[in-house]
Amino acid sequence: MTLSTKRTAVVVAVAAGLALTSLAGCNRGTTTSAGGEASGGASGGAAGKRACIILPDAASSSRWENGDRPQLEQAFKAQGVETDIQNAQNDTSKYATIAQQQLTKGCSVMLLVDLNKAGVQVAQKAKAQGVPVIAYDRPIQGADYYISFDNFHVGELEGQMIVDGLKAEGKDPATAKVTYVGGDPTDGNAKQFHDGADKVMSAAGIKPAFSTPGSWDPPKVQTYFEQAYTAQKGDIDAVWVANDFNAASVISVLDKNGKKVPVSGQDASPPGLQNILLGKQVATVYKPFQLEAQASVDLAMKLLNGEKPPAPTTDPNGTPFIPQTPVVVDAKNMKVVFDDGNAKISDVCTKEVADACKKAGLT
C-alpha cells in the first residue's frame, strides 16, 4: 500500500465516523447518470445524481487537469454519480458562464475551486436552487463546506524552509534580506500561505526586505521578481515563494544573474522537484490531491443522501472545514511522490537532472 493510499484510508475512516444529522431539501439534480443505475459501491439514491465541478485553470498548477479531474471523475463514477467537470481557463467570465450552464442543466452538488472570488456568486446561485456547495482546495465565502489542506500550516512549512535554508548557509535570519513572492491576493489560500509563512519567519526575526505584487501567473511573477531584483541590486539572501511554478520563475531570474539563495515552494511539481535536486529550491510542500478528492467525494455522497456531517473546524469565513495534512519533501524523501504516482521519474530526471537524480537514488 502506498503512502497516499494509507492516507486516503485514514481520511475515509475519519469521514465515516462523523456523527450525522439530516440535511433536508438539498438535492435538486434530475439528470440521468451516464452510468445508468448506481454501482454496487454506491450509496442508495446515487442513480441520476450529478456532480458539477469547476476547475480554475491549467497554468497555475498541473494538478487540476492531470490529477484532480481524473481522480474526481473516477471516484464519483465508482459511486454511480455522473460528473460535469469543466475548466475556466483563468477567466472569471467563463467561470460564471460554465456555472450557469451547469445549474441550468441540473446539479445535485457542486465542487468549486475558486478563481478570483468568482466562486462566491456561483455558490449563492447554487444554494438559492437548493444545491449544496463544497469549496474545493480554495475557500469560498458562503459555501456549505470547505475541503483543503491546512493552508496556514502550508505557509508555516514554507517559512521554516527559508529559516532553515538561511541557517544552513550560516546566515542570521534576523539580519537576512528576504524577498516575499506571494500568490494572487484575490485567492483566499494565498493570504493563508503568506500569513503562515510570515508567522514563522517573523518569529525568527525576518522582516520582508521587499514584497512583489502577488500572482499565480508565472510570466507575471518573473517580471515582478526581475523588477524586485533590480530594485535591490541583487542584494537578496532568500526568497519566500508561495508555490513551485512561481519559484521556477524566481529561479530563472536568479540563474540569469548567477545567484543561488534559499527558495521555498509547494505542490511537489516536476519543476519544483527538479529545482530541489539541483539545489536551487530548499524543499516543497507535498499535498497529495487524492486526499482532497476522496474526502470531497465522501462528503458529497453524504450530502446527496440528505446528511450533514459536522466538520472538525471552520475556516476564516466560518465555513465548516475538513483539513488535510501536508508534508515537506526534499531530496531525501522525494521518492514518496513517485511512489504515490503524483510525479514520474522520467519527467523529473531529464538529462540536465540525471546526475542529481542518481545521487538521490532516483532511477
MOGI-V774121 format. One record per helix or strand. SS is the DSSP state (@ for helix, = for strand). FROM is the first residue (numbers start at 1). TO is the last residue. Records with the same first field share a line. If there is no record, write none. Layout:
# MOGI-V774121
SS=FROM-TO  FROM-TO
This chain:
# MOGI-V774121
@=3-16  63-78  92-105  118-128  151-168  188-203  218-231  244-256  270-277  289-304  335-339  345-348  351-359
==22-22  50-55  82-87  109-112  132-136  145-149  178-181  208-211  238-241  262-263  266-266  284-286  307-307  313-314  320-324  327-329
